[in-house]
Amino acid sequence: MSRNPNYKGRLMEIYEGQVGMAESEFTRTWVGKLTNVTTQNGEFTFESTDLLKDLSKIDVPPKLDIKLASDLSAVEAGQITLTSVEGLGSAAGYIRIKDEIIGYATINVTTKALQTLTRGAFGTVADEYHAKDKVQAVRYYAPANPWDILLEMLRVDAGIADADIDLAAFALAKRTPGNDKLFRAVLSEPESLDKLFFEITNILDAKAWVGEDLRITIRRNVQNAPGRVYYRMTDGGNIVDNSASVDFNEKSRLTRMLIYWHKSVLGKKDDPAAFDRLDIAVDADAEASYGDVVEKKVFCRWIDPITNEEDSAETYVKNLGMRQVRRSRDAQPLIALSLSLRDLAIKTGDHVRLDTDELVKFNGDPITNEIFQVVKRELQDDFSLKVSLLRVSTRRLALIAPDGYPNYLTATDAQKEFGFITLDTGVMENEDAGYYIW
């Protein structure tokens, strides 16, 4: 096997069980893609990456060695003959020749021809070409909800089975709050799938990872959520003595966000000149308080004012930027600490309410009831559980509360997951951070 390169990219699963157990009773402890096999002294070593990291090895659209088999006039709409159609699939699609994108309705595998053409697709201009001119496959993500496009990338482009995807998590993110605009993109040059996938999660302000159940899961970065379950964690009750360390994580702070959007079809994805629109979200108060500007640039090829109604698209982009800027006004410290095995139930992505003196308030008091999210979880050789906790912004989202809720000062923690009217100063009556419109 170590001399056979065909194993690369194959699915690798590890199951564990006890002698005498039926195979169906074994527990799957790993699923990923094979990357390397080596042998030494009769022993084999298998190397594998998880399904999410493996996206970096997939090009979309694929790199293909295809050329024109004959000349093509600027007005030909019947068919194109190529040197090969391998890798183009068997359905309708698009190709690129120089600066023109051409659509086709069918593929004739026998004659290596693309038939029933649409010349000058997506606003490009039809031209004439010669035999041996390079032909590149094009990947078109048709207008769809962005969470559905993320699933399409996993299912179609990466070939990942639904059993290895946390479909409920994607559905929850899609319907919370359920007002995302349609995304679409025309990709005429190969790019790694992981960049495309995380490009969208970054725009949507979400995290994606492989959970402890070995499924790819996802979650929006929202500060509060009605019905959310919190794990209580304290110095005396959970945290192993002298195990904590703090990273103040200044790089997480943000005062403004620039979103370039409505990209030209053939423009470079990271060239501002390729985009027709620019929206800037600024937290002027943060810039005044900190005395500096911390800027983030986002190049968004997925949103345009044609697929979506122009005014609603503009509002949507503005809100995308402002939510991230508000959430990231202050640095979000990271606390790394160890827990005992009795806390094994806590999982990556869970939220905790933390009491600890490892991180203190500006007046020196230990933090109490502060919200953090588990962003890393590792079982150690000494059977302790090492976790990294990311502090969640105290600037909450204003979510409509049911009738009859009390005022803020008498509300429970669970009731405060909804929204309350904030003072003109942006804080609550007891100086807690206020709520902001989604």
C-alpha positions as CSV (number, residue, x, y, z in Angstrom):
1,M,0.0,0.0,0.0
2,S,2.8,2.4,0.8
3,R,4.0,2.2,-2.9
4,N,0.5,2.6,-4.3
5,P,-0.6,6.3,-4.6
6,N,-4.2,5.4,-5.2
7,Y,-5.0,5.1,-1.5
8,K,-4.8,8.9,-1.2
9,G,-8.2,10.6,-0.6
10,R,-10.0,7.4,0.3
11,L,-12.3,7.3,3.4
12,M,-10.6,6.0,6.5
13,E,-12.7,4.9,9.6
14,I,-11.5,3.6,12.9
15,Y,-13.8,1.5,15.1
16,E,-13.0,0.4,18.6
17,G,-14.5,-2.4,20.7
18,Q,-13.8,-5.4,23.0
19,V,-13.0,-9.0,22.2
20,G,-16.3,-10.9,21.9
21,M,-18.3,-7.9,20.8
22,A,-20.1,-8.1,17.5
23,E,-18.8,-5.7,14.8
24,S,-22.1,-3.8,14.8
25,E,-21.4,-3.0,18.5
26,F,-18.1,-1.3,17.8
27,T,-17.9,2.5,18.3
28,R,-16.5,4.6,15.4
29,T,-13.8,6.9,16.8
30,W,-12.4,8.4,13.7
31,V,-13.5,9.3,10.1
32,G,-11.3,11.1,7.6
33,K,-9.4,10.9,4.3
34,L,-6.1,9.0,3.9
35,T,-3.1,11.2,3.2
36,N,-0.2,8.9,3.6
37,V,0.8,5.3,4.3
38,T,4.3,4.3,5.4
39,T,5.8,0.9,6.3
40,Q,8.8,0.1,8.5
41,N,9.9,-3.2,10.0
42,G,6.6,-4.8,8.9
43,E,4.4,-2.2,10.6
44,F,2.1,0.2,8.7
45,T,1.5,3.8,9.7
46,F,-1.7,5.4,8.3
47,E,-2.0,9.2,8.2
48,S,-5.4,10.9,7.8
49,T,-7.0,14.3,8.0
50,D,-10.5,15.0,9.1
51,L,-13.2,15.7,6.6
52,L,-13.2,19.5,7.0
53,K,-9.4,19.9,6.7
54,D,-9.5,17.7,3.6
55,L,-11.5,20.4,1.8
56,S,-8.1,22.1,1.2
57,K,-7.1,19.2,-1.2
58,I,-10.2,19.8,-3.4
59,D,-10.1,22.3,-6.3
60,V,-13.3,24.0,-7.4
61,P,-13.6,24.0,-10.3
62,P,-11.2,21.2,-10.9
63,K,-7.9,21.7,-12.8
64,L,-8.3,19.9,-16.2
65,D,-6.0,19.5,-19.1
66,I,-8.5,20.2,-21.9
67,K,-8.1,22.2,-25.1
68,L,-10.1,23.0,-28.2
69,A,-9.9,20.3,-30.8
70,S,-10.8,22.7,-33.6
71,D,-11.3,26.3,-34.3
72,L,-14.4,28.0,-32.9
73,S,-16.1,31.0,-34.5
74,A,-17.6,33.9,-32.5
75,V,-21.1,33.0,-33.6
76,E,-21.0,29.2,-33.3
77,A,-23.9,28.1,-31.0
78,G,-24.2,24.4,-32.0
79,Q,-21.3,22.6,-30.5
80,I,-17.7,22.7,-29.4
81,T,-15.3,19.8,-29.9
82,L,-12.6,19.3,-27.2
83,T,-9.6,17.1,-26.7
84,S,-11.4,15.6,-23.7
85,V,-14.6,15.9,-21.7
86,E,-13.3,14.0,-18.7
87,G,-13.9,15.9,-15.5
88,L,-16.7,18.1,-17.0
89,G,-19.4,15.8,-15.7
90,S,-22.4,14.5,-17.7
91,A,-24.9,17.4,-17.2
92,A,-25.2,20.9,-18.5
93,G,-22.6,23.4,-17.3
94,Y,-20.1,26.1,-18.3
95,I,-16.6,26.4,-19.6
96,R,-14.2,29.4,-19.9
97,I,-12.0,30.1,-23.0
98,K,-9.9,33.2,-22.4
99,D,-12.3,35.9,-21.4
100,E,-15.5,34.2,-22.5
101,I,-17.8,31.9,-20.5
102,I,-19.8,29.5,-22.6
103,G,-22.8,27.5,-21.4
104,Y,-23.7,24.1,-22.8
105,A,-26.8,22.0,-22.4
106,T,-25.4,18.5,-23.1
107,I,-22.2,16.5,-23.4
108,N,-21.5,13.9,-26.1
109,V,-18.9,11.7,-24.5
110,T,-18.3,9.8,-27.7
111,T,-17.5,12.8,-29.9
112,K,-16.1,14.8,-27.0
113,A,-18.4,17.7,-27.9
114,L,-20.4,20.2,-25.8
115,Q,-23.7,20.9,-27.5
116,T,-26.4,23.6,-27.5
117,L,-24.3,26.5,-26.5
118,T,-24.9,29.8,-24.8
119,R,-22.2,32.2,-26.0
120,G,-21.1,35.1,-23.9
121,A,-22.7,33.8,-20.6
122,F,-22.8,36.0,-17.5
123,G,-22.1,39.2,-19.4
124,T,-18.9,38.0,-21.1
125,V,-18.3,38.7,-24.8
126,A,-18.3,36.0,-27.5
127,D,-15.1,35.8,-29.6
128,E,-13.3,33.4,-32.0
129,Y,-10.8,30.8,-30.8
130,H,-8.3,28.4,-32.3
131,A,-7.5,24.7,-31.9
132,K,-5.3,24.0,-28.8
133,D,-6.6,27.1,-26.9
134,K,-7.0,26.2,-23.2
135,V,-10.5,25.3,-21.9
136,Q,-11.3,25.7,-18.2
137,A,-14.3,24.2,-16.4
138,V,-16.5,26.7,-14.6
139,R,-18.4,26.1,-11.3
140,Y,-21.6,28.0,-11.0
141,Y,-23.3,28.2,-7.7
142,A,-26.9,29.1,-8.6
143,P,-28.8,31.6,-6.4
144,A,-29.6,29.9,-3.1
145,N,-29.6,30.4,0.6
146,P,-25.9,30.6,1.8
147,W,-26.4,27.7,4.3
148,D,-27.7,25.5,1.5
149,I,-24.6,26.5,-0.6
150,L,-22.4,25.4,2.3
151,L,-24.1,22.0,2.3
152,E,-23.8,21.8,-1.5
153,M,-20.0,22.3,-1.1
154,L,-19.8,19.4,1.4
155,R,-22.2,17.1,-0.4
156,V,-21.5,17.7,-4.1
157,D,-18.0,19.2,-4.3
158,A,-16.5,17.1,-1.4
159,G,-18.7,14.1,-1.7
160,I,-19.3,13.9,2.0
161,A,-22.2,11.7,3.2
162,D,-25.1,13.3,5.1
163,A,-24.3,10.9,8.0
164,D,-21.1,12.8,8.5
165,I,-22.8,16.3,8.5
166,D,-24.7,17.8,11.4
167,L,-27.7,18.7,9.3
168,A,-29.7,19.9,12.3
169,A,-27.0,22.5,13.1
170,F,-27.1,23.8,9.5
171,A,-30.9,24.0,9.6
172,L,-30.8,25.9,12.9
173,A,-28.3,28.4,11.6
174,K,-30.4,28.9,8.4
175,R,-33.6,29.7,10.3
176,T,-32.0,31.9,12.9
177,P,-33.2,34.5,12.2
178,G,-34.0,33.3,8.6
179,N,-33.5,36.5,6.7
180,D,-30.3,35.8,4.7
181,K,-30.3,36.9,1.1
182,L,-29.6,34.7,-1.9
183,F,-25.9,34.0,-2.6
184,R,-24.5,33.0,-6.0
185,A,-21.0,32.9,-7.6
186,V,-19.4,32.1,-10.9
187,L,-15.9,30.5,-10.4
188,S,-13.8,30.3,-13.6
189,E,-10.5,29.6,-12.0
190,P,-9.6,26.7,-9.6
191,E,-9.6,27.5,-5.9
192,S,-9.4,25.2,-2.9
193,L,-12.7,24.3,-1.5
194,D,-11.8,25.1,2.1
195,K,-11.2,28.8,1.1
196,L,-14.6,28.9,-0.5
197,F,-16.3,27.2,2.4
198,F,-14.8,29.4,5.1
199,E,-15.2,32.5,2.9
200,I,-18.9,32.1,3.3
201,T,-18.8,31.2,7.0
202,N,-16.7,34.3,7.6
203,I,-19.2,36.5,5.8
204,L,-22.0,35.0,7.9
205,D,-20.0,35.3,11.1
206,A,-20.1,31.6,11.9
207,K,-17.8,28.9,13.1
208,A,-17.5,25.4,11.5
209,W,-15.7,22.4,13.0
210,V,-15.7,18.6,13.3
211,G,-17.6,17.8,16.5
212,E,-16.8,15.1,19.0
213,D,-19.5,13.0,17.3
214,L,-17.2,13.2,14.1
215,R,-19.8,15.2,12.1
216,I,-19.1,18.5,10.5
217,T,-21.1,21.1,12.4
218,I,-21.6,24.9,12.3
219,R,-22.8,27.7,14.6
220,R,-23.4,31.4,14.2
221,N,-21.4,33.7,16.5
222,V,-24.4,35.1,18.4
223,Q,-24.0,36.5,21.9
224,N,-27.3,35.4,23.2
225,A,-29.9,32.9,22.2
226,P,-33.2,32.0,23.9
227,G,-33.3,28.5,25.1
228,R,-29.5,28.1,25.0
229,V,-28.1,25.7,27.6
230,Y,-25.1,26.8,29.7
231,Y,-22.6,24.7,31.5
232,R,-21.6,26.1,34.9
233,M,-17.9,26.3,35.6
234,T,-16.1,27.6,38.7
235,D,-12.6,27.5,40.2
236,G,-13.6,25.3,43.1
237,G,-16.0,23.1,41.4
238,N,-14.4,22.3,38.0
239,I,-11.1,23.8,37.2
240,V,-7.9,21.9,38.1
241,D,-5.6,24.0,40.3
242,N,-2.8,26.0,38.6
243,S,-3.9,24.8,35.2
244,A,-5.2,28.0,33.7
245,S,-3.5,30.5,31.4
246,V,-4.9,33.6,29.7
247,D,-4.4,35.1,26.3
248,F,-5.9,38.5,26.1
249,N,-6.4,37.9,22.3
250,E,-6.0,41.5,21.2
251,K,-6.1,40.4,17.6
252,S,-9.8,39.7,18.0
253,R,-10.6,43.3,18.5
254,L,-12.2,45.2,15.5
255,T,-13.3,48.8,15.0
256,R,-14.3,48.8,11.4
257,M,-15.1,46.4,8.6
258,L,-14.9,47.0,4.8
259,I,-17.1,44.7,2.7
260,Y,-16.4,44.8,-1.1
261,W,-19.3,43.2,-2.9
262,H,-20.9,42.8,-6.4
263,K,-17.8,41.4,-8.1
264,S,-17.4,41.3,-11.9
265,V,-17.5,37.8,-13.3
266,L,-13.8,37.6,-14.4
267,G,-12.3,40.0,-11.8
268,K,-9.7,38.9,-9.3
269,K,-11.3,37.9,-6.0
270,D,-9.1,40.0,-3.8
271,D,-8.8,43.1,-6.1
272,P,-10.9,46.0,-4.9
273,A,-11.2,47.2,-8.5
274,A,-13.1,44.0,-9.4
275,F,-16.0,45.0,-7.1
276,D,-18.7,47.6,-7.8
277,R,-19.8,48.2,-4.2
278,L,-18.1,49.0,-0.9
279,D,-19.8,49.2,2.5
280,I,-17.9,50.3,5.6
281,A,-19.2,49.5,9.1
282,V,-17.5,51.7,11.8
283,D,-17.7,51.8,15.6
284,A,-16.7,55.4,16.1
285,D,-17.0,55.1,19.8
286,A,-14.5,52.2,19.9
287,E,-12.0,54.1,17.7
288,A,-12.3,57.1,20.0
289,S,-12.0,55.0,23.2
290,Y,-9.0,52.9,22.0
291,G,-7.4,55.7,20.0
292,D,-6.7,53.5,17.0
293,V,-8.4,51.8,13.9
294,V,-8.5,48.1,13.6
295,E,-9.7,47.2,10.2
296,K,-10.9,44.0,8.5
297,K,-11.4,43.7,4.7
298,V,-13.8,41.2,3.2
299,F,-14.1,40.5,-0.5
300,C,-17.6,39.1,-1.1
301,R,-18.2,37.6,-4.5
302,W,-21.5,36.0,-3.3
303,I,-23.9,38.9,-3.0
304,D,-25.0,41.2,-5.7
305,P,-27.9,43.8,-6.2
306,I,-29.3,41.9,-9.2
307,T,-30.0,38.4,-7.7
308,N,-31.5,40.3,-4.7
309,E,-33.5,43.5,-4.7
310,E,-31.0,46.3,-4.5
311,D,-32.1,48.2,-1.4
312,S,-32.6,45.0,0.6
313,A,-29.1,43.7,-0.5
314,E,-27.5,47.0,0.6
315,T,-29.2,46.8,4.0
316,Y,-28.2,43.2,4.4
317,V,-24.5,43.9,3.7
318,K,-24.5,46.9,6.1
319,N,-26.0,44.7,8.8
320,L,-23.5,41.9,8.2
321,G,-20.7,44.4,8.8
322,M,-22.2,46.2,11.8
323,R,-23.0,42.9,13.7
324,Q,-19.3,41.8,13.5
325,V,-18.0,45.2,14.4
326,R,-20.3,45.5,17.4
327,R,-19.5,42.0,18.6
328,S,-15.8,42.5,18.3
329,R,-15.6,46.0,19.8
330,D,-13.5,44.7,22.7
331,A,-10.9,41.9,22.7
332,Q,-12.3,38.5,23.4
333,P,-9.8,36.8,25.9
334,L,-9.0,33.1,25.6
335,I,-8.6,31.0,28.8
336,A,-7.0,27.6,28.5
337,L,-7.6,25.4,31.5
338,S,-7.9,21.7,32.6
339,L,-11.0,20.0,33.9
340,S,-11.5,16.6,35.5
341,L,-13.2,13.7,33.7
342,R,-16.5,14.4,35.4
343,D,-16.8,17.4,33.0
344,L,-16.4,15.1,30.0
345,A,-19.9,15.9,28.8
346,I,-18.8,19.4,27.7
347,K,-18.3,19.6,24.0
348,T,-16.7,22.0,21.5
349,G,-19.1,24.8,20.7
350,D,-20.9,24.6,24.1
351,H,-21.4,27.8,26.1
352,V,-20.4,28.1,29.7
353,R,-21.0,30.6,32.6
354,L,-17.7,31.0,34.2
355,D,-16.6,32.1,37.7
356,T,-12.9,32.5,38.0
357,D,-10.1,34.7,39.4
358,E,-7.9,33.8,36.4
359,L,-9.4,36.8,34.6
360,V,-10.5,39.9,36.5
361,K,-12.6,43.0,35.9
362,F,-11.1,46.4,35.5
363,N,-11.4,46.9,39.3
364,G,-9.6,43.7,40.1
365,D,-12.6,41.6,41.1
366,P,-12.8,38.1,39.7
367,I,-15.3,37.6,36.8
368,T,-18.6,36.0,37.8
369,N,-21.3,34.5,35.5
370,E,-19.4,35.6,32.4
371,I,-20.3,33.8,29.2
372,F,-17.6,31.9,27.3
373,Q,-17.7,29.4,24.4
374,V,-15.6,26.2,24.2
375,V,-13.5,26.5,21.1
376,K,-11.1,23.7,21.7
377,R,-11.3,20.4,23.6
378,E,-8.6,17.8,24.1
379,L,-8.5,14.7,26.3
380,Q,-5.0,14.5,27.8
381,D,-2.8,11.5,28.6
382,D,-3.3,12.1,32.4
383,F,-7.1,11.8,31.8
384,S,-7.7,15.4,32.4
385,L,-9.8,17.4,29.8
386,K,-8.0,20.5,28.4
387,V,-10.3,23.2,27.0
388,S,-9.9,26.7,25.5
389,L,-12.7,29.1,26.3
390,L,-13.4,32.2,24.2
391,R,-15.1,35.1,26.0
392,V,-18.4,36.0,24.3
393,S,-19.1,39.7,23.8
394,T,-21.5,41.3,26.3
395,R,-23.1,43.4,23.6
396,R,-26.2,41.3,23.1
397,L,-28.7,41.1,20.3
398,A,-32.3,42.4,20.8
399,L,-34.5,39.4,20.3
400,I,-38.3,40.0,20.9
401,A,-39.4,38.7,24.3
402,P,-42.8,37.1,25.0
403,D,-45.5,39.2,26.6
404,G,-45.4,39.6,30.3
405,Y,-41.7,39.5,30.8
406,P,-40.4,41.5,33.8
407,N,-38.0,44.5,33.6
408,Y,-34.3,43.8,33.2
409,L,-33.3,44.2,36.8
410,T,-35.7,41.4,38.0
411,A,-35.3,39.1,34.9
412,T,-33.5,35.8,35.2
413,D,-30.4,34.9,33.2
414,A,-32.7,32.8,30.9
415,Q,-35.0,35.7,30.3
416,K,-32.1,38.0,29.5
417,E,-31.4,35.9,26.5
418,F,-34.2,37.9,24.9
419,G,-34.0,41.7,24.3
420,F,-34.7,44.5,26.7
421,I,-35.0,48.3,26.0
422,T,-31.5,49.9,26.5
423,L,-30.8,53.3,27.9
424,D,-29.7,56.1,25.6
425,T,-26.2,55.6,26.8
426,G,-26.2,52.0,25.3
427,V,-26.2,50.2,28.7
428,M,-28.8,48.8,31.1
429,E,-29.9,50.3,34.4
430,N,-27.2,48.4,36.3
431,E,-24.5,49.3,33.8
432,D,-24.6,45.9,31.9
433,A,-23.9,46.2,28.2
434,G,-27.1,46.8,26.2
435,Y,-28.9,45.2,23.3
436,Y,-28.6,45.9,19.6
437,I,-31.0,45.3,16.7
438,W,-30.1,42.3,14.5
